[in-house]
Amino acid sequence: MSMRQRRRPRWLGWRTAAALVSVLVLSPSAARAQEVLSLAQLHADAIAHDARSRTPALLREASALRDRVIATDRFAQPQLNAQATHQSDVTELPIRIPGSSIPTPPYSRYQLTLDLEQPLYDAGAVKARRAVERGRLSEAESDVAQQLFRLRFDVNVAVFTALLQQEQLDALDATRTLLDQRMLEAAARVREGAALARDTSVIRAELLRLDEARANVVSRHRAALRTLASLTGRTFDSAVRLRVPDMPVSEAARAPVAASVSLMSKANELARTRPEFARFDATRARLELEGRAAAVDARPRVSAFVQAGVGQPGLNQLRPDADAFYLAGIRANWRPFARGDANRRAEQTRLQQRMTDLEERAFVEALERATIAEREEISTLEDARARDRAVITAREQIEQIARLEFEEGTTTAAAWISTQSDLLAARIAARRHLVELSYARVRLLTTLGLPLP
């Protein structure tokens, strides 16, 4: 979760998502064609559509190649060596034998060898390096999962933005239908002389205002669906219908983050489903493996070796002609002062682990700060939903009275339209609060990484 993207305008605040919210998507082109999509499915589509979804497979392939290279260190690797040298002095015998000459070794030497070295005991170096490679792969995969997790934020912003615009369209269309009916009634009354022509003008002006408002809402709705289509790779018709999900929030989700996520004991794994926690664990595991590999470097090693070649001279220094030779034996290798280097690397690993722990603790604290506003907004919207029902009931009563007065000719169309506008605003506010409440609950649960009930 990126804490830098904390707040946008009220509606498009957090870009968070949920995993298993049911959203009903209906194809308007065929009444019988219905497709039920969940946010989990849309998340999966977005991840599959994102180019980074192919990164884990490439990471595993590259890691497998590196692992194969490391594994070859268990076996003897042939090595071809060649050298030509000239030396300033050679060994000479300080004696003279009458009637014979003792050859002097040549000053110039040429040698071509094939060397083989088979590790007999490597102190677990290959095993440790392969374990480190697996740890690095796990950490890299966790990084990718963390990046892909953020796609849920974008998907849900698009979904809930489309839901909000859809609810506003429903309210506007219902009001438009009612105004069309009132327009016919007002026109009939004008023709009968029971009303003034300005009454129809007032209603016509209100219809034009509604058309303008509807055009703006349709534009935002279409943009949200196009964004969703771009994210998921799916095609959404502009008249697609989305259902507001009913998303209850448990008491555990309303509790402070520090109470549900423990850094010292990980007994509550339910609260550690965010991919960031998997990345922290993978980093600690990788550092632990690197520390073990560093300790291995200070241990002695034993290997068998064979060297075969041809040289001038060969092993017989007094023979001037080129000669073939071979060497075979066992070699032990130990660096006694490498223990200090291993200890320093182990201490460096411990410091990095402490930094990872601090980073994880800071992440938990950031989650706590991030969810304070979400919990408060849920409580506020739950209270607003109860008030919305009371406000709509009162506005409906006022509108009914104004409509009866208008029909009886005791009030003007402008006065009745004003009450109708107030009722429309109340209905739009109630529907907006419904969507915002669902979205706030989804943001809270997903921010915590909790599965939805």
C-alpha positions as CSV (number, residue, x, y, z in Angstrom):
1,M,0.0,0.0,0.0
2,S,1.3,3.4,-0.9
3,M,0.9,5.8,2.0
4,R,1.8,8.7,-0.2
5,Q,-1.6,8.4,-2.0
6,R,-3.6,9.0,1.2
7,R,-6.5,11.3,0.2
8,R,-8.1,12.5,-2.9
9,P,-11.4,14.3,-3.0
10,R,-14.1,12.8,-0.7
11,W,-15.4,10.2,-3.1
12,L,-12.2,9.1,-4.8
13,G,-10.2,8.8,-1.7
14,W,-8.3,5.6,-1.1
15,R,-7.5,3.5,-4.1
16,T,-8.1,0.2,-2.2
17,A,-10.1,-2.9,-3.2
18,A,-11.7,-6.0,-1.8
19,A,-11.3,-9.6,-2.7
20,L,-14.7,-11.3,-2.7
21,V,-17.4,-8.6,-3.2
22,S,-20.2,-9.7,-5.5
23,V,-20.9,-7.2,-8.2
24,L,-23.7,-8.0,-10.7
25,V,-22.9,-7.1,-14.3
26,L,-25.8,-7.3,-16.8
27,S,-25.4,-7.0,-20.6
28,P,-28.0,-4.6,-21.9
29,S,-27.8,-5.9,-25.4
30,A,-29.6,-9.1,-24.5
31,A,-31.9,-9.3,-21.5
32,R,-31.3,-13.0,-21.1
33,A,-27.5,-12.6,-21.1
34,Q,-26.4,-12.2,-17.5
35,E,-22.9,-12.5,-16.2
36,V,-22.1,-12.3,-12.5
37,L,-18.6,-10.9,-11.8
38,S,-17.0,-10.5,-8.4
39,L,-14.4,-8.0,-7.5
40,A,-12.1,-10.9,-7.0
41,Q,-12.6,-11.9,-10.6
42,L,-12.0,-8.4,-11.7
43,H,-8.8,-8.3,-9.6
44,A,-7.6,-11.5,-11.2
45,D,-8.4,-10.2,-14.7
46,A,-6.4,-7.0,-13.9
47,I,-3.4,-9.0,-12.7
48,A,-3.5,-11.3,-15.6
49,H,-3.8,-8.4,-18.0
50,D,-0.9,-6.5,-16.4
51,A,2.5,-7.1,-18.1
52,R,4.1,-7.6,-14.7
53,S,2.0,-10.8,-14.2
54,R,4.6,-12.6,-16.4
55,T,7.5,-11.5,-14.3
56,P,7.3,-14.3,-11.7
57,A,7.7,-17.0,-14.5
58,L,10.7,-15.2,-15.8
59,L,12.1,-14.8,-12.3
60,R,11.7,-18.6,-11.7
61,E,13.3,-19.4,-15.0
62,A,16.3,-17.1,-14.4
63,S,16.6,-18.5,-10.8
64,A,16.6,-22.1,-12.2
65,L,19.4,-21.2,-14.5
66,R,21.5,-19.7,-11.7
67,D,20.8,-22.8,-9.5
68,R,22.1,-25.1,-12.3
69,V,25.2,-23.0,-12.5
70,I,25.7,-23.2,-8.7
71,A,25.1,-27.0,-8.7
72,T,27.9,-27.6,-11.2
73,D,30.4,-26.6,-8.5
74,R,29.8,-30.1,-7.1
75,F,31.5,-31.7,-10.1
76,A,34.9,-31.5,-11.5
77,Q,35.3,-28.8,-14.1
78,P,38.0,-29.2,-16.8
79,Q,40.2,-26.3,-17.2
80,L,42.7,-25.9,-20.0
81,N,45.8,-23.8,-19.2
82,A,48.8,-22.7,-21.2
83,Q,51.8,-20.6,-20.4
84,A,55.1,-19.6,-21.8
85,T,57.8,-18.2,-19.5
86,H,61.4,-17.1,-19.6
87,Q,63.5,-17.1,-16.5
88,S,66.7,-15.4,-15.6
89,D,68.4,-18.4,-14.0
90,V,68.1,-22.1,-13.8
91,T,69.4,-24.9,-11.6
92,E,73.0,-26.0,-12.5
93,L,75.1,-28.8,-10.9
94,P,78.4,-27.3,-9.7
95,I,80.4,-30.4,-10.8
96,R,82.2,-31.5,-13.9
97,I,82.5,-35.1,-15.0
98,P,85.3,-35.8,-17.5
99,G,84.1,-37.3,-20.8
100,S,80.4,-36.4,-20.2
101,S,78.3,-33.3,-20.0
102,I,75.4,-32.5,-17.7
103,P,72.6,-30.8,-19.6
104,T,71.4,-27.4,-18.3
105,P,67.6,-26.8,-18.0
106,P,66.3,-24.3,-20.6
107,Y,65.7,-20.7,-19.7
108,S,62.5,-20.7,-21.8
109,R,59.6,-22.9,-20.8
110,Y,56.4,-23.9,-22.5
111,Q,53.5,-25.8,-20.8
112,L,50.0,-26.9,-21.8
113,T,47.9,-28.6,-19.1
114,L,44.4,-30.0,-18.5
115,D,43.4,-29.6,-14.9
116,L,40.5,-31.3,-13.1
117,E,39.5,-30.6,-9.4
118,Q,36.8,-32.7,-7.8
119,P,35.4,-31.3,-4.5
120,L,35.4,-34.0,-1.8
121,Y,34.2,-31.8,1.1
122,D,33.0,-28.2,0.5
123,A,31.6,-27.6,4.0
124,G,28.1,-27.2,2.5
125,A,29.0,-24.2,0.4
126,V,27.0,-25.3,-2.7
127,K,24.0,-26.2,-0.6
128,A,24.1,-22.8,1.2
129,R,24.4,-20.9,-2.1
130,R,21.5,-22.8,-3.6
131,A,19.4,-22.0,-0.5
132,V,20.3,-18.3,-0.8
133,E,19.2,-18.4,-4.5
134,R,15.8,-19.8,-3.4
135,G,15.5,-17.1,-0.8
136,R,16.2,-14.4,-3.3
137,L,13.7,-15.8,-5.7
138,S,11.0,-15.9,-2.9
139,E,11.8,-12.2,-2.1
140,A,11.6,-11.2,-5.7
141,E,8.3,-12.9,-6.2
142,S,7.0,-11.2,-3.0
143,D,8.0,-7.8,-4.5
144,V,6.0,-8.6,-7.7
145,A,3.0,-9.7,-5.7
146,Q,3.2,-6.4,-3.7
147,Q,3.2,-4.4,-6.9
148,L,0.3,-6.4,-8.4
149,F,-1.7,-6.0,-5.2
150,R,-1.9,-2.3,-5.9
151,L,-3.9,-3.0,-9.1
152,R,-6.9,-3.8,-6.8
153,F,-6.9,-0.1,-5.7
154,D,-7.3,1.0,-9.4
155,V,-10.0,-1.6,-10.1
156,N,-12.1,-0.6,-7.2
157,V,-11.8,3.1,-7.8
158,A,-13.2,2.5,-11.3
159,V,-15.9,0.1,-10.0
160,F,-17.2,2.3,-7.3
161,T,-16.9,5.5,-9.4
162,A,-19.2,3.7,-12.0
163,L,-21.5,2.7,-9.2
164,L,-21.8,6.2,-7.9
165,Q,-22.6,7.6,-11.3
166,Q,-25.0,4.8,-12.0
167,E,-27.0,5.6,-8.8
168,Q,-27.1,9.3,-9.7
169,L,-28.3,8.4,-13.2
170,D,-31.1,6.3,-11.7
171,A,-32.2,9.2,-9.5
172,L,-32.1,11.7,-12.4
173,D,-34.0,9.3,-14.7
174,A,-36.7,8.8,-12.1
175,T,-37.1,12.6,-11.7
176,R,-37.1,13.0,-15.4
177,T,-40.0,10.6,-15.8
178,L,-42.0,12.4,-13.2
179,L,-41.3,15.8,-14.7
180,D,-42.4,14.6,-18.1
181,Q,-45.7,13.5,-16.6
182,R,-46.1,16.9,-14.9
183,M,-45.2,18.7,-18.1
184,L,-48.1,17.0,-19.9
185,E,-50.5,17.9,-17.0
186,A,-49.3,21.5,-17.0
187,A,-49.6,21.8,-20.7
188,A,-53.2,20.5,-20.6
189,R,-54.0,23.0,-17.8
190,V,-52.6,25.8,-19.8
191,R,-54.7,24.9,-22.8
192,E,-57.8,24.8,-20.5
193,G,-56.9,28.2,-19.1
194,A,-56.4,26.8,-15.6
195,A,-52.7,27.7,-15.4
196,L,-50.3,30.2,-16.8
197,A,-47.9,29.4,-19.6
198,R,-45.0,30.2,-17.3
199,D,-45.7,27.0,-15.4
200,T,-44.7,24.9,-18.5
201,S,-41.7,27.1,-19.0
202,V,-40.5,26.5,-15.5
203,I,-40.9,22.7,-15.9
204,R,-39.2,22.8,-19.3
205,A,-36.2,24.7,-17.8
206,E,-35.9,22.1,-15.1
207,L,-36.0,19.4,-17.7
208,L,-33.1,21.1,-19.5
209,R,-31.2,21.4,-16.3
210,L,-31.7,17.7,-15.7
211,D,-30.5,16.8,-19.2
212,E,-27.3,18.8,-18.6
213,A,-26.7,17.1,-15.3
214,R,-27.3,13.7,-16.8
215,A,-24.9,14.3,-19.6
216,N,-22.1,15.1,-17.1
217,V,-22.9,12.0,-15.1
218,V,-23.0,9.8,-18.2
219,S,-19.5,11.1,-19.2
220,R,-18.0,10.2,-15.8
221,H,-19.8,6.8,-15.9
222,R,-18.4,6.1,-19.3
223,A,-14.9,7.1,-18.3
224,A,-15.0,4.8,-15.2
225,L,-16.1,1.9,-17.3
226,R,-13.4,2.6,-19.9
227,T,-10.8,2.7,-17.1
228,L,-12.1,-0.6,-15.8
229,A,-12.0,-2.2,-19.2
230,S,-8.4,-0.9,-19.7
231,L,-7.4,-2.5,-16.4
232,T,-9.0,-5.9,-16.8
233,G,-8.9,-6.3,-20.6
234,R,-12.7,-6.9,-20.6
235,T,-15.3,-5.1,-22.6
236,F,-18.1,-3.2,-20.7
237,D,-21.1,-1.8,-22.4
238,S,-21.9,1.8,-21.5
239,A,-25.4,0.7,-20.2
240,V,-23.9,-2.0,-17.9
241,R,-25.5,-2.4,-14.5
242,L,-23.6,-2.7,-11.3
243,R,-25.0,-3.7,-8.0
244,V,-23.9,-2.1,-4.8
245,P,-22.4,-4.9,-2.6
246,D,-23.6,-5.3,0.9
247,M,-20.4,-5.5,2.9
248,P,-20.6,-5.9,6.7
249,V,-17.5,-5.3,8.8
250,S,-16.7,-7.5,11.7
251,E,-15.6,-6.2,15.1
252,A,-12.1,-7.6,14.4
253,A,-11.7,-5.3,11.4
254,R,-12.8,-2.3,13.5
255,A,-10.1,-3.0,16.1
256,P,-6.9,-1.1,16.0
257,V,-4.3,-2.6,13.6
258,A,-1.7,-3.0,16.4
259,A,-4.2,-5.3,18.2
260,S,-4.6,-7.6,15.2
261,V,-1.1,-7.6,13.8
262,S,1.7,-8.6,16.1
263,L,5.3,-8.2,15.1
264,M,6.6,-10.2,18.0
265,S,4.4,-13.2,17.7
266,K,2.7,-14.0,14.5
267,A,-0.2,-16.0,16.0
268,N,-2.8,-14.0,14.2
269,E,-1.9,-14.9,10.6
270,L,-5.3,-13.6,9.4
271,A,-4.1,-10.1,9.8
272,R,-0.9,-10.7,7.9
273,T,-2.3,-11.5,4.5
274,R,-1.1,-8.2,3.0
275,P,1.7,-9.0,0.5
276,E,4.0,-6.6,2.3
277,F,4.2,-9.0,5.2
278,A,5.2,-11.8,2.9
279,R,7.9,-9.6,1.5
280,F,9.2,-8.8,5.0
281,D,9.3,-12.5,5.9
282,A,11.0,-13.3,2.7
283,T,13.6,-10.6,3.3
284,R,14.3,-11.9,6.8
285,A,14.6,-15.5,5.5
286,R,17.0,-14.4,2.7
287,L,19.2,-12.6,5.2
288,E,19.3,-15.6,7.5
289,L,20.4,-17.8,4.6
290,E,23.1,-15.3,3.5
291,G,24.4,-15.3,7.1
292,R,24.7,-19.1,7.0
293,A,26.4,-19.0,3.7
294,A,28.9,-16.4,5.1
295,A,29.8,-18.8,7.9
296,V,30.5,-21.6,5.4
297,D,33.2,-19.6,3.7
298,A,35.4,-19.8,6.8
299,R,35.4,-23.6,6.9
300,P,38.2,-25.8,5.5
301,R,37.6,-27.6,2.2
302,V,39.1,-30.8,0.6
303,S,39.3,-31.7,-3.0
304,A,41.0,-34.2,-5.3
305,F,42.9,-32.9,-8.4
306,V,44.5,-34.3,-11.5
307,Q,46.7,-32.4,-13.9
308,A,47.9,-33.8,-17.2
309,G,49.8,-32.0,-19.8
310,V,52.9,-31.5,-22.0
311,G,55.8,-29.2,-21.4
312,Q,59.3,-28.3,-22.5
313,P,60.7,-29.3,-20.2
314,G,58.2,-31.6,-18.4
315,L,58.6,-32.7,-14.8
316,N,62.1,-33.9,-15.7
317,Q,63.9,-30.6,-15.6
318,L,67.1,-32.0,-17.2
319,R,65.3,-33.3,-20.3
320,P,65.4,-30.5,-22.9
321,D,62.8,-32.0,-25.2
322,A,59.0,-31.7,-24.8
323,D,57.6,-34.3,-22.5
324,A,54.1,-35.4,-21.3
325,F,53.4,-35.6,-17.6
326,Y,50.6,-35.8,-15.0
327,L,50.0,-35.0,-11.4
328,A,47.3,-36.4,-9.0
329,G,46.6,-35.8,-5.4
330,I,44.4,-34.4,-2.6
331,R,44.4,-30.7,-1.7
332,A,43.1,-29.1,1.5
333,N,42.2,-25.4,1.6
334,W,41.5,-23.3,4.6
335,R,41.7,-19.6,5.2
336,P,42.2,-19.1,9.0
337,F,41.6,-15.4,8.9
338,A,38.3,-15.7,7.0
339,R,36.5,-16.2,10.3
340,G,36.8,-12.5,11.0
341,D,35.2,-11.7,7.6
342,A,32.4,-14.2,8.2
343,N,31.7,-12.6,11.6
344,R,31.5,-9.1,10.1
345,R,29.2,-10.3,7.4
346,A,27.0,-12.1,9.9
347,E,26.8,-8.8,12.0
348,Q,25.9,-7.0,8.8
349,T,23.1,-9.5,8.2
350,R,21.8,-9.0,11.7
351,L,21.7,-5.2,11.2
352,Q,19.8,-5.6,8.0
353,Q,17.3,-7.9,9.8
354,R,16.8,-5.3,12.4
355,M,16.2,-2.7,9.7
356,T,13.6,-5.0,8.2
357,D,11.9,-5.4,11.5
358,L,11.8,-1.6,11.9
359,E,10.4,-1.2,8.4
360,E,7.7,-3.7,9.1
361,R,6.8,-2.0,12.4
362,A,6.6,1.3,10.5
363,F,4.3,-0.3,7.9
364,V,2.0,-1.5,10.7
365,E,1.9,2.0,12.2
366,A,1.1,3.4,8.8
367,L,-1.7,0.9,8.4
368,E,-3.1,2.1,11.7
369,R,-3.0,5.7,10.7
370,A,-4.5,4.9,7.3
371,T,-7.5,3.0,8.8
372,I,-8.4,5.6,11.5
373,A,-10.1,7.8,8.9
374,E,-11.7,4.7,7.3
375,R,-13.3,3.5,10.5
376,E,-14.5,7.0,11.3
377,E,-16.0,7.4,7.9
378,I,-17.8,4.1,8.2
379,S,-19.4,5.2,11.5
380,T,-20.3,8.6,10.0
381,L,-21.9,7.0,6.9
382,E,-23.8,4.4,9.0
383,D,-25.4,7.3,10.9
384,A,-26.0,9.2,7.6
385,R,-27.9,6.3,6.2
386,A,-30.4,6.4,9.1
387,R,-30.8,10.2,8.7
388,D,-31.2,9.8,4.9
389,R,-34.3,7.7,5.3
390,A,-35.9,10.3,7.6
391,V,-34.9,13.2,5.3
392,I,-36.4,11.4,2.2
393,T,-39.6,10.7,4.1
394,A,-40.0,14.3,5.1
395,R,-39.1,15.6,1.6
396,E,-41.7,13.2,0.1
397,Q,-44.4,14.6,2.3
398,I,-43.4,18.2,1.5
399,E,-43.4,17.3,-2.3
400,Q,-46.8,15.7,-2.1
401,I,-48.3,18.7,-0.4
402,A,-46.7,21.1,-2.9
403,R,-47.9,18.9,-5.8
404,L,-51.5,18.9,-4.5
405,E,-51.3,22.7,-4.1
406,F,-50.0,23.0,-7.6
407,E,-52.8,20.8,-9.0
408,E,-55.3,22.9,-7.1
409,G,-53.8,26.1,-8.4
410,T,-52.8,27.5,-5.0
411,T,-49.1,27.5,-5.7
412,T,-46.8,28.0,-8.6
413,A,-44.9,25.4,-10.6
414,A,-41.6,27.0,-9.5
415,A,-42.5,26.3,-5.8
416,W,-43.4,22.7,-6.6
417,I,-40.3,22.3,-8.7
418,S,-38.2,23.5,-5.8
419,T,-39.6,20.8,-3.5
420,Q,-39.0,18.3,-6.3
421,S,-35.4,19.4,-6.5
422,D,-35.0,19.0,-2.8
423,L,-36.4,15.5,-2.9
424,L,-34.1,14.6,-5.8
425,A,-31.1,16.0,-3.8
426,A,-32.1,13.9,-0.8
427,R,-32.5,10.7,-2.9
428,I,-29.1,11.3,-4.6
429,A,-27.4,11.9,-1.3
430,A,-28.9,8.7,0.1
431,R,-27.7,6.6,-2.9
432,R,-24.3,8.3,-2.7
433,H,-24.0,7.5,1.0
434,L,-25.0,3.8,0.2
435,V,-22.2,3.5,-2.3
436,E,-19.7,5.4,-0.1
437,L,-20.5,3.2,2.9
438,S,-19.9,0.0,0.9
439,Y,-16.7,1.5,-0.5
440,A,-15.5,2.6,2.9
441,R,-16.0,-0.9,4.3
442,V,-14.2,-2.4,1.3
443,R,-11.3,0.0,1.7
444,L,-10.9,-0.9,5.4
445,L,-11.0,-4.7,4.9
446,T,-8.7,-4.6,2.0
447,T,-6.3,-2.1,3.6
448,L,-5.9,-4.6,6.5
449,G,-5.6,-7.5,4.0
450,L,-8.5,-9.3,5.7
451,P,-10.8,-11.6,3.7
452,L,-14.3,-10.5,3.3
453,P,-17.1,-12.4,5.0
